[in-house]
Each structure stands twice: as structure tokens, then as C-alpha cells.
């Protein structure tokens, strides 16, 4: 059982890594922050950290799926990598 903060992690313009508790009233929980988010490298670092829970879930799924020989859907992995690389939004 994982012990990290559940939910979809997002990156603010200021480099905060946060989980929204309620998007309707903009209530969120800040998990951490990344210094230097005023440049491309800092934003890339923040996106990589924010993608950690999703990467964790996909690695767990890959291990479970690969045991029975089923092929995992690579579209989700490509979408995650595109988000980490800043080529797409994490929807």
C-alpha cells in the first residue's frame, strides 16, 4: 500500500506541487515546491515530480499485467511522458 498523498498532483505557476481538494472553490493542499520555476528547467523538474504518483500507478499496473503476459496500453504511457516533457497538459 502506498503512503504518499493520494490524488492527481499538479504544478502551479509558482512551482508548487499540489493536490486539489475541491477545484470548485480552489481549495488545494500543497505537497512541496520546486525552486527556479521561472525557467524551463525548473518547470520540467516540477512536472516530473508532479507525475510521480501516476508513474507509480503505471509501474504497479505494468507489473501486475506483465505477470499474466497481457500487453499494457502504451497510449497512457506516451501521454504521461508528453506531459512530463511539457508537450501536453495533464488532463
C-alpha positions in Angstrom: 0.0 0.0 0.0 1.4 3.4 -1.0 1.9 6.0 1.7 2.1 9.2 -0.5 -0.6 11.8 -0.8 -3.4 10.4 -3.0 -4.9 12.3 -5.9 -3.7 14.0 -9.0 -0.7 16.2 -8.4 -0.5 19.5 -10.3 2.1 22.2 -10.7 1.2 25.9 -10.1 2.9 28.7 -12.0 5.0 29.4 -8.8 6.3 25.8 -8.8 4.1 24.4 -6.0 3.3 20.8 -6.3 -0.3 20.5 -5.0 -3.4 18.3 -4.9 -6.7 19.9 -5.3 -9.2 19.0 -2.6 -12.0 20.9 -4.2 -11.5 22.6 -7.6 -14.9 24.4 -7.5 -13.7 26.6 -4.6 -10.0 26.4 -5.4 -9.1 24.5 -2.2 -5.8 22.7 -2.5 -3.1 21.0 -0.4 0.5 22.0 -1.2 2.8 19.0 -1.1 6.0 20.8 -1.9 7.6 23.3 -4.2 10.4 23.5 -6.7 12.8 26.4 -6.8 13.6 28.0 -10.1 10.3 27.5 -11.8 10.8 30.8 -13.6 12.7 28.9 -16.2 12.2 25.9 -18.5 14.3 23.6 -16.4 12.5 24.4 -13.2 9.1 23.8 -14.8 10.4 20.5 -16.2 11.5 19.5 -12.7 8.2 20.4 -11.2 6.2 18.4 -13.8 8.4 15.4 -13.3 7.8 15.5 -9.5 4.1 16.0 -10.0 3.9 13.0 -12.3 5.3 10.7 -9.6 2.0 9.3 -8.4 0.8 8.5 -11.9 4.2 6.9 -12.8 3.9 4.8 -9.6 0.4 3.6 -10.6 1.5 2.7 -14.1 4.6 0.8 -12.8 2.4 -1.1 -10.4 -0.1 -1.8 -13.3 2.7 -2.9 -15.6 4.0 -5.4 -13.0 0.5 -6.9 -12.5 -0.2 -7.0 -16.2 3.1 -8.4 -17.2 2.7 -11.4 -14.9 -0.1 -12.8 -17.0 1.5 -11.8 -20.3 -1.0 -9.1 -21.2 0.3 -6.2 -23.2 -0.1 -2.8 -21.4 -1.8 0.1 -23.3 1.2 2.3 -24.3 -1.0 5.3 -25.1 -1.3 6.2 -21.4 2.5 6.0 -21.0 3.0 8.2 -24.1 0.5 10.7 -22.7 2.3 10.8 -19.3 5.7 11.3 -21.0 4.3 14.1 -23.2 3.0 15.9 -20.0 6.3 15.5 -18.2 8.1 16.8 -21.3 5.8 19.8 -21.4 4.2 18.9 -24.7 0.7 18.4 -23.4 -1.5 19.2 -20.4 -2.2 16.5 -17.8 -6.0 16.2 -18.1 
